[in-house]
Amino acid sequence: MSGDKMPRKPRVYYEGALYHVMVRGNNGEKVFESEKEKQEYTNIIKGYKDRYHFKIYAYCIMDNHAHLLIEVGKIPLSKIMQGIQQVFTQRYNKRHSRTGHIFQQRYKSILCQKDAYLLSLIKYIHLNPVKAKMTKTPNYKWSSHNEYIKYEHNIADIEFILSMFGTIKKEAIKEYKKYMEIEEKLKEEDYKVNDEEIEEIIDGIGKDEIKKVTLEEVITETLAYFQIERKELESGKRTKNLSDARKAIVLLSKELTGASNKSISTALRISESGVSKILSREKNEREIREVREKISLSICQA
């Protein structure tokens, strides 16, 4: 990026990274209003969890938004969430005979301090229905709290967390319940990994363990942002949404990955001269500057 923009934050994706993920319905719409929609979403999450081998320590699915506490494995968060959101959107639209976006353009993800705030984040997520005055206790059907107190295995990875409360299952659940009753105020700035801590993570795990940004990842993040599918991107259609997505991919690929014009043109199924034209037009940078910054930041953090 040029001018007086802030320098790009270091991109941190490594095995074991913990993220607090939030997804919301477009314009506050209740995309999970019915039990059928909530069950559908949990089924999709479970399917992708089996496929991509990530961990979920907590979740809560409300009527118009959902919280997930995800520890990634070898598959980056962007790929996990793109799959979950796209499949749910497709099924939701088919069920309701509609088209278009149902979620806000992109999920929010926060890289978290796992060691210091893991339990606090679980409590924060499980208390969401209480804060929303939907229930008086955390005993909300569509959250992982019930998996912890009933020792059920649906989506959440409960064993590791309960082991922090005791080695005997019954006693561990009892202590977990006590912990949930302790009042605790948690703000995003408390548990979010800041820039200095990101640098420490990079130093601690070694730069070889930090994954380099790839052309494919830029494409994946851009598709997620614009909520379009790969086949649409490669269709040759020239809607404004598709045009802006292609511009963002070309500019970000050069900025973050150093990919060749040929590899970009092959991936997007446009000519090399088309790639060159996008790169040479200053107008393109101005038109989608805000979009590029948002996508770039998401790649840096997820």
Rosetta blueprint (number, residue, H / E / L):
1 M L
2 S L
3 G L
4 D L
5 K L
6 M L
7 P L
8 R L
9 K L
10 P L
11 R L
12 V L
13 Y L
14 Y L
15 E L
16 G L
17 A L
18 L E
19 Y E
20 H E
21 V E
22 M E
23 V E
24 R E
25 G E
26 N H
27 N H
28 G H
29 E L
30 K L
31 V L
32 F L
33 E L
34 S L
35 E H
36 K H
37 E H
38 K H
39 Q H
40 E H
41 Y H
42 T H
43 N H
44 I H
45 I H
46 K H
47 G H
48 Y H
49 K H
50 D H
51 R H
52 Y H
53 H L
54 F L
55 K E
56 I E
57 Y E
58 A E
59 Y E
60 C E
61 I E
62 M L
63 D L
64 N L
65 H E
66 A E
67 H E
68 L E
69 L E
70 I E
71 E E
72 V L
73 G L
74 K L
75 I L
76 P L
77 L H
78 S H
79 K H
80 I H
81 M H
82 Q H
83 G H
84 I H
85 Q H
86 Q H
87 V H
88 F H
89 T H
90 Q H
91 R H
92 Y H
93 N H
94 K H
95 R H
96 H L
97 S L
98 R L
99 T L
100 G L
101 H L
102 I L
103 F E
104 Q L
105 Q L
106 R L
107 Y L
108 K E
109 S E
110 I E
111 L E
112 C E
113 Q L
114 K H
115 D H
116 A H
117 Y H
118 L H
119 L H
120 S H
121 L H
122 I H
123 K H
124 Y H
125 I H
126 H H
127 L L
128 N H
129 P H
130 V H
131 K H
132 A L
133 K L
134 M L
135 T L
136 K L
137 T L
138 P L
139 N L
140 Y L
141 K L
142 W L
143 S E
144 S L
145 H H
146 N H
147 E H
148 Y H
149 I H
150 K H
151 Y L
152 E L
153 H L
154 N L
155 I L
156 A L
157 D L
158 I H
159 E H
160 F H
161 I H
162 L H
163 S H
164 M L
165 F L
166 G L
167 T L
168 I L
169 K H
170 K H
171 E H
172 A H
173 I H
174 K H
175 E H
176 Y H
177 K H
178 K H
179 Y H
180 M H
181 E H
182 I L
183 E L
184 E L
185 K L
186 L L
187 K L
188 E H
189 E H
190 D H
191 Y H
192 K E
193 V L
194 N L
195 D H
196 E H
197 E H
198 I H
199 E H
200 E H
201 I H
202 I H
203 D H
204 G H
205 I H
206 G L
207 K H
208 D H
209 E H
210 I L
211 K L
212 K L
213 V L
214 T L
215 L H
216 E H
217 E H
218 V H
219 I H
220 T H
221 E H
222 T H
223 L H
224 A H
225 Y H
226 F H
227 Q L
228 I L
229 E L
230 R H
231 K H
232 E H
233 L H
234 E L
235 S L
236 G L
237 K L
238 R L
239 T L
240 K H
241 N H
242 L H
243 S H
244 D H
245 A H
246 R H
247 K H
248 A H
249 I H
250 V H
251 L H
252 L H
253 S H
254 K H
255 E H
256 L H
257 T L
258 G L
259 A L
260 S L
261 N H
262 K H
263 S H
264 I H
265 S H
266 T H
267 A H
268 L H
269 R L
270 I L
271 S L
272 E H
273 S H
274 G H
275 V H
276 S H
277 K H
278 I H
279 L H
280 S H
281 R L
282 E H
283 K H
284 N H
285 E H
286 R H
287 E H
288 I L
289 R H
290 E H
291 V H
292 R H
293 E H
294 K H
295 I H
296 S H
297 L H
298 S H
299 I H
300 C H
301 Q H
302 A L
